[in-house]
Amino acid sequence: MTKFSSILPITKWFDEQVYFPLIIAGPCSVESYEQIIKTAEAISEIPQVSIFRAGVWKPRTSPNDFSGKGEEALDWLKEIQSRYKLNVAVEVLSAKHVELCLNKKINIIWLGTRTVSNPYSVQEIADALKGTETIVLIKNPINPDIRLWLGAIERIYKSGIRKIAAVHRGFYPFEPTQFRNIPKWELIIELKTRFPKLPIFCDPSHIAGDAKFIFEISQKALDLCYDGLMIETHINPKEALSDKQQQITPNNLKKILLNLTICSNKDNKEHLELIKLREQVDSIDMQLLELLSYRMKIIKQMAKYKKHNNLSVLQLKRWKEILESRLNKAKQLGMNQQFIKSLLDVIHIEAIRIQSERLNKKK
């Protein structure tokens, strides 16, 4: 493992056959001229950062959420390119956005997760990019559908764009987890295995949803030899108009980059298949724990209902039904029924303990 040092110019980075992580940093959204200039000034003093990212158009879930400054912000970003010698990246959602960026000489764009989830939108953007030398970063779709992600990459590639990178920002979780989005590292390893020359960046901010996890996720990505990081950085995250919980200050970004270590490409590629299998096990284990936690929350609700209706903790008929149905399912799946019986017994004992505790608790 080695520390960060100098970095190749962005114009050469995509053409060089060397491993060195590209660092992209900047706020979730352009909020004002003062905010974006102050953030860019601070980030420009961090030598590892070569691309300044900023959302101009923000596809928000609610119409009441801040949706970006729009076209006027492009002039501010153009000024940042000139004043601080930073490459600038902007998210686009339509062909019109591509046209506006090209007119302002902004030559790095990214496609967000919602856009990538819509092949029609991707094709529209791909058509608008024909004949340009734009660098395109493509985030994963909302769901862990590698074919949909690859489809978006292929559409951009067919438009003649050759400087393309995939950006891993996590996938929407079925149930609440400690992270905003499930990483599913094993899927990214599969992507790296199938397309070893495709640069893959990690967006730890959107995976985390909380600034306290940024270092942990960034280091995990570098341990897996990702080609770069995209980290949301704001001059004052507490006052950010969007995603304030996951943004960090330029000073904290500097500290994180100084403490991250970079893998040698050879270290992990030799055993990439084993790493992928381990990541699958880790991912499944985390999901199992989260589902067990959710199950116990429901058990607590059941205890409340039983107490209110004066019912006993142990419902023997229900327990027999659970055992029979789960063991039959285990048999269908080719699993060891004795193992499943032991597992169910342990879970049931814990459920009984929780319910007894709740029923005996005085108001």
C-alpha positions as CSV (number, residue, x, y, z in Angstrom):
1,M,0.0,0.0,0.0
2,T,1.2,3.5,-0.8
3,K,0.2,7.0,0.0
4,F,-1.2,9.6,-2.5
5,S,1.3,11.7,-4.3
6,S,1.1,13.7,-7.6
7,I,-1.5,12.9,-10.2
8,L,-1.6,12.8,-14.0
9,P,-3.4,15.7,-15.8
10,I,-7.0,14.8,-16.5
11,T,-6.5,14.9,-20.3
12,K,-3.9,12.2,-20.0
13,W,-5.3,10.1,-17.1
14,F,-7.8,8.2,-19.2
15,D,-5.2,7.3,-21.8
16,E,-2.4,6.1,-19.4
17,Q,-2.2,2.4,-18.5
18,V,-1.2,3.1,-14.9
19,Y,-3.1,2.8,-11.7
20,F,-3.6,6.0,-9.7
21,P,-6.9,7.2,-8.2
22,L,-8.5,10.3,-9.6
23,I,-10.1,12.5,-6.9
24,I,-13.3,14.4,-7.7
25,A,-14.7,16.8,-5.0
26,G,-17.2,19.5,-4.7
27,P,-20.7,20.3,-3.3
28,C,-23.9,18.4,-3.9
29,S,-25.3,21.6,-5.4
30,V,-24.3,25.1,-6.6
31,E,-26.3,27.2,-4.1
32,S,-24.8,30.7,-4.6
33,Y,-21.9,32.4,-6.2
34,E,-20.2,33.0,-2.9
35,Q,-20.7,29.4,-1.7
36,I,-19.3,27.8,-4.9
37,I,-16.3,30.2,-5.2
38,K,-15.3,29.7,-1.5
39,T,-15.6,25.9,-1.9
40,A,-13.6,25.8,-5.1
41,E,-10.9,28.1,-3.6
42,A,-10.5,25.7,-0.6
43,I,-10.5,22.6,-2.8
44,S,-8.0,24.0,-5.3
45,E,-5.5,24.0,-2.4
46,I,-5.8,20.2,-2.1
47,P,-3.3,18.9,-4.6
48,Q,-4.8,15.4,-4.9
49,V,-8.1,16.8,-6.3
50,S,-8.2,17.2,-10.1
51,I,-11.9,17.6,-10.8
52,F,-14.4,19.9,-9.2
53,R,-17.9,18.5,-9.2
54,A,-21.1,20.6,-8.6
55,G,-24.8,19.9,-9.2
56,V,-26.5,22.6,-11.3
57,W,-29.7,20.8,-12.1
58,K,-30.9,18.6,-9.2
59,P,-33.6,15.9,-9.7
60,R,-35.2,16.1,-6.3
61,T,-37.9,13.7,-5.0
62,S,-40.0,16.6,-3.7
63,P,-40.8,19.7,-5.7
64,N,-40.3,21.6,-2.4
65,D,-36.6,20.6,-2.2
66,F,-33.8,22.8,-3.6
67,S,-33.4,21.9,-7.3
68,G,-30.3,23.8,-8.2
69,K,-29.4,27.2,-9.7
70,G,-29.7,26.1,-13.3
71,E,-28.0,27.7,-16.3
72,E,-26.7,30.8,-14.5
73,A,-24.4,28.5,-12.4
74,L,-22.5,27.4,-15.5
75,D,-20.9,30.8,-15.8
76,W,-19.7,30.5,-12.2
77,L,-18.2,27.1,-12.9
78,K,-16.6,28.4,-16.0
79,E,-14.9,31.0,-13.9
80,I,-13.7,28.4,-11.5
81,Q,-12.1,26.5,-14.3
82,S,-10.2,29.6,-15.3
83,R,-9.4,31.0,-11.9
84,Y,-8.4,27.8,-10.0
85,K,-7.3,25.6,-12.9
86,L,-9.7,22.9,-11.9
87,N,-11.5,20.7,-14.3
88,V,-15.3,21.0,-13.7
89,A,-17.9,18.2,-13.8
90,V,-21.6,18.7,-14.0
91,E,-24.6,16.3,-13.9
92,V,-26.8,16.4,-17.0
93,L,-30.3,15.1,-17.3
94,S,-31.2,16.0,-21.0
95,A,-29.7,16.8,-24.4
96,K,-30.4,20.5,-23.6
97,H,-28.2,20.3,-20.5
98,V,-25.4,18.8,-22.6
99,E,-25.7,21.6,-25.2
100,L,-25.5,24.3,-22.4
101,C,-22.4,22.6,-20.9
102,L,-20.6,22.3,-24.2
103,N,-21.4,26.0,-24.9
104,K,-19.6,26.9,-21.7
105,K,-16.6,24.7,-22.4
106,I,-17.4,22.3,-19.6
107,N,-16.1,19.0,-20.9
108,I,-16.8,16.6,-18.0
109,I,-20.4,15.5,-17.3
110,W,-22.0,12.8,-15.3
111,L,-25.2,10.9,-15.6
112,G,-27.1,10.4,-12.3
113,T,-28.6,7.3,-11.0
114,R,-32.2,8.3,-12.1
115,T,-31.1,9.2,-15.6
116,V,-29.2,5.9,-16.0
117,S,-32.3,4.0,-14.9
118,N,-34.1,5.5,-18.0
119,P,-32.6,4.2,-21.3
120,Y,-34.5,6.8,-23.3
121,S,-32.9,9.6,-21.4
122,V,-29.5,8.1,-21.8
123,Q,-29.9,7.7,-25.6
124,E,-31.0,11.3,-25.9
125,I,-27.8,12.4,-24.1
126,A,-25.7,10.0,-26.1
127,D,-27.0,11.6,-29.3
128,A,-26.2,15.1,-28.1
129,L,-22.6,14.0,-27.3
130,K,-21.8,12.7,-30.8
131,G,-18.7,14.4,-32.3
132,T,-17.5,15.7,-29.0
133,E,-14.5,14.8,-26.8
134,T,-16.5,15.0,-23.6
135,I,-15.5,12.9,-20.5
136,V,-18.6,11.1,-19.3
137,L,-19.0,9.6,-15.8
138,I,-21.9,7.1,-15.5
139,K,-23.4,6.4,-12.1
140,N,-25.1,3.0,-11.4
141,P,-28.9,2.8,-11.7
142,I,-31.1,2.8,-8.6
143,N,-31.5,-1.0,-8.5
144,P,-28.5,-3.5,-8.7
145,D,-29.1,-4.2,-12.4
146,I,-25.7,-4.5,-14.0
147,R,-27.2,-5.0,-17.5
148,L,-29.0,-1.6,-17.2
149,W,-25.8,0.0,-16.1
150,L,-23.8,-1.6,-18.9
151,G,-26.5,-0.6,-21.4
152,A,-26.0,3.1,-20.4
153,I,-22.3,2.8,-20.8
154,E,-22.7,1.1,-24.2
155,R,-25.1,3.9,-25.5
156,I,-22.5,6.5,-24.6
157,Y,-19.7,4.5,-26.1
158,K,-21.6,4.1,-29.4
159,S,-21.9,7.9,-29.6
160,G,-18.2,8.0,-30.1
161,I,-17.2,8.9,-26.5
162,R,-14.1,7.0,-25.4
163,K,-13.3,8.6,-22.1
164,I,-15.9,6.9,-19.9
165,A,-15.9,5.9,-16.3
166,A,-18.5,4.1,-14.2
167,V,-19.3,5.6,-10.8
168,H,-20.5,3.3,-8.0
169,R,-22.9,5.2,-5.7
170,G,-24.7,2.3,-4.1
171,F,-28.2,0.8,-4.6
172,Y,-31.5,1.7,-3.1
173,P,-32.0,-0.6,0.0
174,F,-35.1,-2.8,0.5
175,E,-35.0,-2.0,4.2
176,P,-33.3,0.8,6.2
177,T,-29.6,0.2,6.7
178,Q,-26.7,2.0,8.4
179,F,-25.8,3.4,4.9
180,R,-28.0,5.5,2.7
181,N,-27.5,3.0,-0.2
182,I,-26.3,-0.6,-0.2
183,P,-22.8,-0.9,-1.6
184,K,-23.0,-4.4,-3.0
185,W,-19.3,-4.5,-3.5
186,E,-19.5,-7.9,-5.1
187,L,-21.4,-6.5,-8.1
188,I,-18.6,-3.9,-8.7
189,I,-16.0,-6.6,-8.6
190,E,-18.0,-8.5,-11.2
191,L,-18.0,-5.4,-13.3
192,K,-14.2,-5.0,-12.9
193,T,-13.7,-8.6,-13.7
194,R,-15.7,-8.5,-17.0
195,F,-14.4,-5.1,-18.1
196,P,-10.9,-4.6,-16.6
197,K,-10.1,-1.5,-18.7
198,L,-13.2,0.4,-17.7
199,P,-12.3,2.9,-14.9
200,I,-14.6,2.6,-11.9
201,F,-14.9,5.4,-9.3
202,C,-16.6,5.2,-5.9
203,D,-19.0,7.8,-4.6
204,P,-18.8,7.2,-0.9
205,S,-21.0,10.2,-0.1
206,H,-24.1,8.7,-1.6
207,I,-23.3,5.2,-0.3
208,A,-22.9,6.6,3.2
209,G,-25.5,9.2,3.5
210,D,-23.6,10.3,6.6
211,A,-20.2,12.1,6.6
212,K,-18.9,9.8,9.4
213,F,-18.7,6.8,7.0
214,I,-16.8,8.6,4.2
215,F,-13.3,7.5,5.2
216,E,-14.4,3.9,5.8
217,I,-16.1,3.5,2.5
218,S,-13.3,5.4,0.6
219,Q,-10.7,3.1,2.0
220,K,-12.7,0.0,1.2
221,A,-13.0,1.2,-2.4
222,L,-9.2,1.8,-2.7
223,D,-8.5,-1.6,-1.1
224,L,-10.5,-3.0,-4.1
225,C,-8.4,-0.9,-6.5
226,Y,-11.1,1.5,-7.6
227,D,-9.8,4.1,-10.0
228,G,-11.0,7.1,-8.2
229,L,-13.3,8.7,-5.6
230,M,-16.1,11.3,-5.9
231,I,-16.6,13.0,-2.6
232,E,-19.2,15.7,-1.8
233,T,-17.4,18.6,-0.3
234,H,-19.0,21.9,0.9
235,I,-17.5,25.0,2.5
236,N,-20.2,24.8,5.2
237,P,-22.1,21.5,5.2
238,K,-24.4,22.5,8.1
239,E,-25.9,25.2,5.9
240,A,-26.1,23.1,2.7
241,L,-29.4,23.2,0.8
242,S,-29.2,19.5,-0.1
243,D,-27.7,16.4,1.4
244,K,-26.0,18.2,4.2
245,Q,-25.5,15.0,6.3
246,Q,-23.2,13.4,3.7
247,Q,-21.0,16.4,2.8
248,I,-17.7,17.2,4.4
249,T,-15.6,20.4,4.6
250,P,-12.5,20.9,2.4
251,N,-10.4,20.6,5.5
252,N,-11.9,17.2,6.4
253,L,-11.4,16.1,2.8
254,K,-7.7,17.0,3.1
255,K,-7.4,14.9,6.2
256,I,-9.2,11.9,4.7
257,L,-7.0,12.0,1.6
258,L,-3.8,12.2,3.7
259,N,-4.8,9.1,5.7
260,L,-6.1,6.9,2.8
261,T,-3.7,4.3,1.4
262,I,-3.7,3.1,-2.2
263,C,-3.4,-0.5,-3.2
264,S,-0.9,-1.9,-5.7
265,N,-3.0,-3.1,-8.7
266,K,-1.2,-6.5,-8.5
267,D,-2.1,-7.0,-4.8
268,N,-5.8,-7.7,-5.3
269,K,-6.2,-8.6,-9.0
270,E,-4.5,-12.0,-8.5
271,H,-7.3,-13.1,-6.2
272,L,-10.2,-11.0,-7.5
273,E,-12.5,-14.0,-7.7
274,L,-11.9,-14.9,-4.0
275,I,-12.4,-11.2,-3.1
276,K,-15.7,-11.2,-5.0
277,L,-16.9,-14.3,-3.2
278,R,-15.9,-12.8,0.2
279,E,-17.8,-9.6,-0.6
280,Q,-20.9,-11.6,-1.5
281,V,-20.7,-13.3,1.9
282,D,-20.2,-10.0,3.7
283,S,-23.1,-8.4,1.8
284,I,-25.4,-11.3,2.6
285,D,-24.4,-11.3,6.3
286,M,-25.1,-7.5,6.6
287,Q,-28.5,-8.0,5.0
288,L,-29.3,-10.9,7.3
289,L,-28.4,-8.8,10.4
290,E,-30.5,-5.9,9.2
291,L,-33.5,-8.2,8.4
292,L,-33.1,-9.8,11.9
293,S,-33.1,-6.4,13.5
294,Y,-36.3,-5.5,11.5
295,R,-37.8,-8.8,12.6
296,M,-37.2,-8.1,16.3
297,K,-38.8,-4.7,15.9
298,I,-41.9,-6.4,14.7
299,I,-41.7,-8.8,17.6
300,K,-41.8,-5.8,19.9
301,Q,-45.0,-4.6,18.2
302,M,-46.5,-8.1,18.7
303,A,-45.6,-8.0,22.4
304,K,-47.4,-4.6,22.7
305,Y,-50.5,-6.1,21.0
306,K,-50.4,-9.3,23.2
307,K,-50.1,-7.2,26.3
308,H,-53.0,-5.0,25.3
309,N,-55.2,-8.0,24.5
310,N,-54.0,-10.2,27.4
311,L,-52.5,-12.9,25.3
312,S,-49.8,-15.3,26.3
313,V,-46.2,-14.9,24.9
314,L,-46.0,-18.5,23.6
315,Q,-48.5,-19.3,20.9
316,L,-47.7,-23.0,20.4
317,K,-49.9,-23.4,17.3
318,R,-48.2,-20.5,15.5
319,W,-44.8,-21.8,16.4
320,K,-45.5,-25.2,14.9
321,E,-46.8,-23.5,11.7
322,I,-43.5,-21.5,11.5
323,L,-41.4,-24.5,12.0
324,E,-43.3,-26.6,9.4
325,S,-43.3,-23.9,6.7
326,R,-39.7,-22.8,7.2
327,L,-38.4,-26.4,7.2
328,N,-40.3,-27.2,4.1
329,K,-38.8,-24.2,2.4
330,A,-35.3,-25.2,3.6
331,K,-35.9,-28.6,2.0
332,Q,-36.9,-27.0,-1.3
333,L,-33.7,-25.0,-1.2
334,G,-31.6,-28.0,-0.5
335,M,-30.5,-26.8,2.9
336,N,-29.7,-28.8,6.0
337,Q,-33.0,-29.0,7.9
338,Q,-31.4,-29.6,11.3
339,F,-29.3,-26.5,10.8
340,I,-32.4,-24.4,10.0
341,K,-34.2,-25.9,13.0
342,S,-31.4,-24.9,15.3
343,L,-31.3,-21.4,13.8
344,L,-35.1,-21.0,14.2
345,D,-34.9,-22.2,17.8
346,V,-32.3,-19.6,18.7
347,I,-34.3,-16.8,17.0
348,H,-37.5,-18.0,18.7
349,I,-35.9,-18.0,22.1
350,E,-34.7,-14.4,21.6
351,A,-38.3,-13.4,20.4
352,I,-39.7,-15.0,23.6
353,R,-37.2,-13.1,25.7
354,I,-38.1,-9.8,24.1
355,Q,-41.8,-10.4,24.4
356,S,-41.6,-11.6,28.0
357,E,-39.6,-8.5,28.9
358,R,-42.2,-6.3,27.3
359,L,-45.2,-8.0,28.8
360,N,-43.7,-8.0,32.3
361,K,-42.6,-4.4,32.1
362,K,-44.6,-2.1,34.3
363,K,-46.0,1.1,32.7
